[in-house]
Amino acid sequence: MDIVFLVLALVAALFLPRPKALVATVVVWAVALAMVGWGPAHSDGVHTSTLGFWVPWAVVLVIGVALVLGVSLVRERRATPSRS
């Protein structure tokens, strides 16, 4: 599910302005988290009351936000005419 989240975060970063892409990334992260923790992607081995569940998902959120910020930075640099 985290791969799906990262792909959707990349798509949001490519096609939405930065503020909307960040909001979309957090919303998609929350949906993915809920699906793994309590929804259809739930497994009996998943224990949402432990740090072993929350820490990796927090890291994935940080990676997704960094991906959005990185893509928006590259888009801004490419849009700015260079001074040669």
Buried (B, 14 or more C-beta within 10 A) or exposed (E): BBEEBBEBBBBBBEEBEBEEBBEBBBEBBEBBBBBBBEEEEEEEEEEBEEEEBEEEBEEBBEBBBEBBBEBBEEBEEEEEEEEE
